[in-house]
Amino acid sequence: MGSVGSVPRLVVAAPASGSGKTTVATGLMAAWSARGMTVSPHKVGPDYIDPGYHALATGRVGRNLDAYLCGAELVAPLFAHGARGCDIAVVEGVMGLFDGASGEGELASTAQVAKLLRAPVVLVVDASAQARSVAALVHGFVSFDPEVRVGGVILNKVASDRHEVVLREALEATGVPVLGVLRRGAVVETPSRHLGLVPVAERAADAVAAVEAMGAMVAEGCDLAGLVALASSAGPLVGAAWDAGEALVSSPPPPLPFPSLGAAPPDPPVGPGGPRPQTPDGLERAVVALAGGAAFSFSYAEHAELLTAAGAEVVTFDPLRDEKLPEGTSGVVIGGGFPEVYASELSANEALRKQIAELAASGTPVAAECAGLLYLCRELDGMPMCGVLDASARMSERLTLGYRDAVAVSDSVLAVAGTRMRGHEFHRTVVEPGAGSSPAWGVRVPERRVEGFVEGGVHASYLHTHWASAPGVARRFVERCRTS
């Protein structure tokens, strides 16, 4: 386990959503990467889409830092895990600088993460409709919480040379340096739809071009040397970097046998590819198929790392293209994404749908979140899906969004009943019924309800969870894969 250390780092924040954080953060990552620096990309909050653009800009996995899902104590260790060996790290904020979990004070806000990382903040301000008032705005953000150090401002959507002069003169009184100016006409095309930006996995060449354009725009309009100097002023962090193997060792072991699933068979089946590979300690290495591709692009990197550390061989498959699961599959994990956009293509892949249904019926562990839940339903917007669950899914006008405090209602391949976890919901779909006879979770807010399905080896729910907060989830899942 490595030390958290002193990787130069800065947090890109803003007074509100829509100010240009993603453009600036991704542009900085791309600009510094183009200059030969190894850049570590991070995103505050549960969002999966922005980290995809960050990964394109840096060539490294984009990682999330979420104090609600993982706990404040894991923010710095998870940051250090991702930033190992890097020259600099860029952390893109969420919403406005001080906005966090509703009704929870600073919890899960960009400000809280900046304090936990002892990182300076560069504030991206949309200056399109203001002049001297920009000084009052910046002054307010600088003084609101003295523990948050706003070390610079990047002015976005500046109309002209004259407008820039007025803004710079006004900001002189605040003592906060202007480290960048982006003009109003410099717009990078990043298409959106019902849940935000279109993910990188769906845009291919267009996404690459957009990231390159962000990098060029930021390199031209920002003081890259000044921003490096700001990042280098971050305070030292004390502690150890997160490590998947050590996290599993320190977590409580999964209770065995699995009460609601029956006794485990004595002789695990061997897949069509022959004997499964072994772990260093001689245990069978379970093959876990992890859904990916354009329809299922939402997955935290730590999930695969924990599964691997627990003794799994994680193999990615694409439900849009692959007609069968990886050889020897003994468990399936299907994360989030946009199956509603690809419902006809997913439905057309009948061979894979049938195989997943057969595996689920045999008791093979299947963990599905949000998009995965929709895929396991009988139908989605009238088109046949896997039929693992006797439920139907459809698009809705209503956006369901927010953090959730949940407790496992039923024993499952992921957790025993009574296990508490925090999660996040983000979808414009409805599943009917919303819960099976053995629900997955009981949710306390925004209203008390049960949701999701636990049937045999299947755990399916709308709730996105971050397994770093409960590493035993991965170990329990892999243990069940070995005995199914």
C-alpha positions in Angstrom: 0.0 0.0 0.0 1.5 3.3 -1.1 1.5 6.7 0.6 -1.0 9.3 -0.4 1.9 11.7 -1.0 2.0 15.1 -2.6 0.9 14.8 -6.2 0.3 18.3 -7.5 -3.4 18.7 -7.8 -6.2 21.2 -8.3 -10.0 21.2 -8.2 -11.9 22.7 -11.1 -15.1 24.2 -9.6 -17.8 26.8 -10.5 -20.5 28.8 -8.9 -23.2 26.7 -10.6 -23.8 23.9 -13.1 -23.4 25.0 -16.7 -20.5 27.3 -16.1 -18.0 25.3 -18.1 -16.3 23.0 -15.6 -16.3 19.9 -17.8 -14.8 21.9 -20.7 -12.1 23.4 -18.6 -11.2 20.3 -16.6 -11.1 18.1 -19.7 -9.3 20.7 -21.6 -6.6 21.0 -18.9 -6.2 17.3 -18.9 -5.8 17.1 -22.6 -3.5 20.1 -22.8 -1.1 18.8 -20.2 -1.2 15.3 -21.6 -0.3 16.7 -25.0 2.8 18.3 -23.4 4.0 14.9 -22.1 2.6 15.1 -18.6 1.0 12.1 -17.0 -2.3 13.4 -15.8 -4.6 11.7 -13.2 -8.3 12.4 -13.9 -11.0 12.6 -11.2 -14.6 13.6 -10.8 -16.5 14.6 -7.7 -19.8 12.8 -7.3 -21.4 9.7 -8.8 -21.4 10.8 -12.5 -20.1 8.2 -14.9 -20.1 10.3 -18.1 -17.6 13.0 -17.5 -14.9 10.4 -16.4 -15.2 8.9 -19.9 -14.2 12.2 -21.5 -11.4 12.5 -18.9 -10.1 9.1 -19.8 -9.9 10.1 -23.5 -8.0 13.2 -22.5 -5.4 11.4 -20.4 -5.2 7.8 -21.5 -6.0 6.8 -17.9 -9.1 5.5 -16.1 -11.4 8.4 -14.9 -12.2 7.9 -11.2 -14.9 9.2 -9.0 -14.5 10.8 -5.5 -17.8 10.6 -3.7 -17.9 11.3 0.0 -21.5 10.2 0.3 -21.2 6.8 -1.5 -17.7 5.9 -0.1 -17.4 8.0 3.1 -15.1 11.0 3.6 -12.4 8.8 4.9 -11.9 7.1 1.5 -11.7 10.3 -0.6 -7.9 10.8 -0.2 -7.0 7.1 -0.4 -9.0 6.6 -3.6 -7.5 9.8 -5.0 -4.0 8.5 -4.3 -4.8 5.1 -5.8 -5.7 6.8 -9.1 -2.9 9.3 -9.0 0.0 6.9 -8.4 2.9 7.8 -10.6 1.3 10.9 -12.1 2.8 14.3 -12.6 -0.4 16.2 -11.9 -4.1 15.5 -11.0 -7.2 17.4 -12.1 -10.4 17.0 -10.1 -13.6 18.2 -11.8 -16.2 19.3 -9.3 -20.0 18.8 -9.3 -22.7 21.4 -9.5 -21.8 24.6 -7.6 -18.7 24.6 -5.4 -20.7 24.3 -2.1 -23.6 22.1 -3.4 -23.7 18.5 -2.1 -26.2 15.9 -0.9 -29.5 17.5 -0.2 -30.0 18.4 3.4 -26.6 17.1 4.4 -24.6 20.3 4.6 -21.3 20.1 2.8 -21.4 16.3 2.4 -20.4 15.2 -1.1 -19.8 18.8 -2.3 -16.8 19.9 -4.3 -15.8 22.1 -1.4 -15.6 19.1 1.0 -13.5 17.1 -1.5 -11.1 20.0 -2.0 -10.6 20.2 1.8 -10.1 16.5 2.2 -7.5 16.6 -0.6 -6.0 19.9 0.7 -6.2 21.0 -2.9 -6.5 24.6 -4.3 -9.6 25.4 -6.3 -9.7 27.2 -9.6 -13.2 28.8 -10.1 -14.7 28.7 -13.6 -17.1 31.7 -13.9 -19.6 32.2 -16.7 -19.0 36.0 -17.3 -21.4 36.3 -20.2 -23.9 38.5 -18.4 -21.9 40.5 -15.9 -19.1 43.0 -15.6 -17.9 44.5 -12.3 -20.3 42.2 -10.4 -18.0 39.4 -11.1 -15.8 40.7 -8.2 -18.6 40.4 -5.7 -19.4 36.9 -6.9 -15.8 35.7 -6.6 -15.4 37.5 -3.3 -18.4 35.6 -1.9 -17.0 32.2 -3.0 -13.6 33.0 -1.6 -14.9 34.1 1.8 -17.8 31.7 2.3 -15.6 28.9 3.8 -12.1 30.0 4.8 -10.9 26.3 4.7 -11.5 26.2 0.9 -8.7 27.9 -0.9 -9.8 29.5 -4.2 -6.4 30.1 -5.9 -7.5 31.4 -9.3 -10.3 32.2 -11.6 -10.9 31.2 -15.2 -13.4 33.5 -17.0 -15.7 31.7 -19.5 -17.8 33.2 -22.3 -16.0 36.5 -22.3 -17.5 38.7 -25.1 -14.6 40.9 -26.2 -11.2 42.4 -25.4 -13.0 45.3 -23.7 -15.2 42.9 -21.6 -12.0 41.1 -20.5 -10.4 44.3 -19.4 -13.4 45.3 -17.3 -13.5 41.8 -15.7 -9.8 41.8 -14.9 -9.9 45.3 -13.4 -12.8 44.3 -11.2 -11.1 41.1 -9.9 -7.9 42.9 -8.9 -9.7 44.0 -5.7 -10.3 40.4 -4.7 -6.6 39.4 -4.9 -7.6 36.2 -6.8 -5.5 35.9 -10.0 -7.2 35.4 -13.4 -5.6 32.2 -14.8 -7.6 31.9 -18.0 -10.0 33.6 -20.3 -12.2 31.7 -22.8 -14.2 33.6 -25.4 -17.9 33.3 -25.9 -17.6 32.1 -29.5 -15.2 29.3 -28.6 -17.8 26.5 -28.2 -17.0 22.8 -28.3 -19.8 20.6 -29.5 -20.7 18.1 -26.7 -24.2 16.8 -27.5 -26.6 16.0 -24.7 -29.8 14.1 -24.2 -32.2 13.1 -21.4 -29.5 12.3 -18.8 -26.7 14.7 -19.7 -23.8 14.4 -22.1 -23.7 11.6 -24.6 -21.2 9.1 -23.3 -17.8 8.7 -24.9 -18.6 5.0 -25.8 -21.4 6.2 -28.1 -19.5 9.0 -29.9 -16.2 7.4 -30.9 -14.4 9.8 -33.3 -16.6 12.7 -32.4 -15.7 12.4 -28.7 -12.0 12.3 -29.6 -12.3 15.4 -31.7 -14.3 17.2 -28.9 -11.6 16.4 -26.4 -8.8 17.6 -28.7 -10.8 20.9 -29.3 -11.2 21.4 -25.5 -7.5 20.9 -25.1 -6.6 23.4 -27.8 -9.1 26.0 -26.5 -7.8 25.7 -22.9 -4.1 25.8 -24.0 -4.7 29.0 -25.9 -6.8 30.8 -23.3 -5.3 29.6 -20.0 -2.1 30.2 -18.1 -1.0 26.5 -18.0 2.3 27.3 -16.2 0.4 29.4 -13.6 -2.1 26.5 -13.1 0.7 24.0 -12.6 2.2 26.3 -10.0 -1.2 26.5 -8.3 -1.5 22.7 -8.4 2.0 22.4 -6.9 0.9 24.4 -3.9 -1.4 21.7 -2.7 -0.8 20.6 0.9 0.7 17.2 1.7 -1.6 14.3 2.5 -0.8 11.8 5.1 -2.0 8.2 4.9 -2.0 5.3 2.6 -3.4 4.8 -0.9 -6.4 2.6 -1.4 -5.6 -1.0 -2.5 -8.2 -3.5 -3.6 -6.4 -6.5 -2.0 -5.9 -4.8 1.3 -9.4 -3.5 1.3 -10.7 -7.1 1.0 -8.4 -8.3 3.8 -9.7 -5.6 6.2 -13.4 -6.2 5.4 -15.4 -8.8 7.2 -15.7 -12.1 5.5 -19.0 -13.0 3.7 -21.2 -15.3 5.7 -21.4 -18.8 4.2 -23.3 -20.7 3.3 -25.8 -18.5 1.5 -29.0 -19.1 3.5 -31.6 -18.0 0.9 -29.8 -19.7 -2.0 -29.5 -23.2 -0.7 -26.4 -25.3 -0.2 -23.5 -24.9 -2.6 -22.8 -27.8 -4.9 -19.6 -29.7 -4.0 -18.1 -29.8 -7.4 -18.1 -26.5 -9.3 -18.9 -26.9 -13.0 -16.1 -26.4 -15.6 -16.9 -24.0 -18.4 -16.5 -24.9 -22.1 -13.1 -23.4 -22.2 -11.7 -26.1 -19.9 -10.4 -25.7 -16.3 -10.6 -22.2 -14.9 -7.4 -20.4 -14.1 -6.0 -20.5 -10.6 -5.3 -17.7 -8.1 -1.8 -17.6 -6.6 -3.0 -19.5 -3.5 -4.4 -22.3 -5.6 -8.1 -21.4 -5.6 -10.2 -21.5 -8.7 -10.3 -18.1 -10.4 -13.9 -17.4 -11.3 -14.7 -15.9 -14.6 -16.9 -12.8 -14.2 -18.4 -11.3 -17.3 -18.6 -7.5 -17.0 -21.0 -5.8 -19.4 -19.5 -2.9 -21.5 -19.9 -1.2 -24.8 -22.2 1.7 -25.8 -25.3 0.5 -23.9 -23.5 -0.3 -20.6 -20.7 2.1 -20.2 -21.3 3.0 -16.5 -19.1 1.2 -14.1 -16.7 2.3 -11.4 -13.1 1.0 -12.0 -12.8 -0.1 -8.4 -15.5 -2.8 -9.0 -13.4 -4.7 -11.5 -10.3 -4.2 -9.3 -12.1 -5.6 -6.2 -13.5 -8.6 -8.2 -10.0 -9.3 -9.5 -8.5 -9.0 -6.0 -11.2 -11.4 -4.7 -10.1 -14.0 -7.2 -12.0 -13.4 -10.3 -10.9 -13.1 -13.9 -12.9 -10.1 -15.2 -13.7 -10.3 -18.9 -15.7 -7.6 -20.6 -18.5 -8.4 -23.1 -20.7 -6.1 -25.2 -24.4 -7.1 -25.2 -24.8 -5.1 -28.5 -22.2 -7.2 -30.4 -21.4 -10.4 -28.6 -23.7 -13.3 -29.2 -22.4 -15.3 -26.2 -20.7 -14.7 -22.9 -17.0 -15.3 -22.3 -16.0 -18.9 -22.1 -16.4 -20.4 -18.6 -18.5 -17.5 -17.3 -19.5 -18.2 -13.6 -20.9 -14.8 -12.8 -22.3 -11.7 -14.6 -22.1 -8.0 -13.6 -24.2 -5.6 -15.6 -23.8 -1.9 -14.7 -25.5 1.3 -15.8 -25.8 2.9 -19.2 -28.5 3.6 -21.8 -30.2 0.4 -22.8 -33.3 2.5 -23.7 -31.4 4.1 -26.5 -30.3 0.6 -27.9 -33.4 -1.4 -27.0 -34.0 -2.7 -30.5 -30.4 -3.8 -31.0 -30.3 -5.5 -27.5 -33.6 -7.2 -28.3 -32.2 -8.4 -31.7 -29.3 -10.2 -29.9 -31.6 -13.1 -29.0 -28.8 -15.6 -28.6 -27.1 -13.6 -25.8 -30.4 -12.8 -24.1 -31.3 -16.5 -24.0 -27.9 -17.5 -22.6 -28.2 -14.9 -19.8 -31.7 -16.1 -19.0 -30.5 -19.7 -18.8 -27.5 -18.9 -16.6 -29.7 -16.9 -14.2 -32.2 -19.8 -14.1 -29.4 -22.1 -13.1 -28.5 -20.0 -10.1 -25.4 -18.3 -11.6 -24.7 -15.0 -9.8 -25.9 -12.0 -11.7 -25.6 -8.5 -10.3 -27.4 -5.8 -12.2 -27.7 -2.0 -11.6 -30.1 0.4 -13.3 -29.4 -0.3 -17.0 -28.7 -3.9 -16.0 -32.1 -4.1 -14.3 -33.9 -2.9 -17.4 -32.0 -5.5 -19.5 -33.0 -8.4 -17.2 -36.7 -7.4 -17.5 -39.3 -9.1 -19.7 -39.4 -6.1 -22.0 -38.2 -2.6 -22.4 -40.5 -0.2 -24.3 -42.3 -3.2 -25.7 -39.2 -4.9 -27.0 -38.2 -8.3 -25.6 -35.2 -8.3 -23.2 -33.7 -11.2 -21.2 -36.9 -12.2 -19.3 -35.0 -13.0 -16.2 -37.4 -10.9 -14.1 -41.2 -10.9 -14.5 -41.3 -7.1 -14.9 -41.6 -4.6 -17.7 -39.6 -1.4 -18.2 -40.4 1.8 -20.1 -39.2 5.3 -20.6 -40.8 8.0 -18.4 -41.1 11.8 -18.4 -40.1 11.9 -14.8 -36.4 12.1 -13.8 -35.5 10.1 -10.7 -32.3 11.5 -9.2 -30.6 11.6 -5.9 -28.5 9.9 -3.2 -30.1 7.0 -1.3 -29.6 5.5 2.1 -30.4 1.8 1.7 -30.5 -1.4 3.7 -30.5 -4.9 2.1 -33.9 -6.5 2.6 -33.0 -10.0 1.4 -30.0 -12.2 1.6 -28.4 -12.2 -1.9 -25.1 -12.8 -3.8 -24.0 -9.3 -2.8 -25.1 -8.9 0.8 -26.9 -10.3 3.8 -30.1 -8.8 4.9 -29.6 -5.8 7.1 -26.4 -4.7 5.3 -26.5 -0.9 5.0 -25.1 0.8 1.9 -25.4 4.2 0.3 -26.3 4.5 -3.4 -27.5 6.8 -6.1 -30.4 6.8 -8.6 -30.4 8.5 -11.9 -32.9 7.5 -14.6 -35.9 8.4 -16.7 -37.4 4.9 -16.8 -40.0 3.0 -14.7 -40.0 -0.7 -13.9 -43.3 -2.4 -13.1 -43.5 -3.8 -10.5 -40.8 -1.9 -8.8 -39.9 -4.7 -6.5 -40.2 -8.5 -6.4 -41.4 -10.8 -3.6 -37.9 -10.6 -2.2 -36.8 -7.0 -2.7 -33.2 -6.0 -3.0 -33.2 -2.8 -0.9 -35.3 -0.8 1.5 -34.8 2.9 0.8 -35.4 5.6 3.4 -35.3 8.8 1.3 -37.0 10.6 -0.4 -39.7 8.2 0.8 -39.8 4.8 2.5 -40.1 2.0 0.0 -38.6 -1.3 -1.2 -37.2 -1.7 -4.6 -35.3 -4.2 -6.8 -35.3 -8.0 -7.1 -33.5 -10.9 -5.4 -34.3 -14.1 -7.2 -32.0 -17.1 -6.9 -28.5 -15.8 -7.8 -29.9 -12.5 -9.2 -29.6 -9.2 -7.5 -31.1 -6.4 -9.7 -31.9 -2.8 -8.6 -32.0 0.8 -9.8 -29.5 1.7 -7.1 -25.9 2.5 -8.2 -23.5 1.6 -5.4 -19.7 2.0 -5.0 -18.2 -1.3 -3.8 -15.1 0.4 -2.3 -17.4 1.4 0.6 -18.1 -2.3 1.2 -15.4 -4.5 -0.3 -17.1 -7.6 1.1 -19.7 -7.3 -1.6 -17.1 -8.2 -4.2 -15.7 -11.1 -2.2 -19.2 -12.5 -1.4 -20.1 -12.3 -5.2 -16.9 -14.1 -6.2 -17.3 -16.8 -3.5 -20.8 -17.5 -4.9 -19.4 -17.6 -8.4 -17.0 -20.4 -7.3 -19.8 -22.5 -5.9 -22.6 -22.0 -8.4 
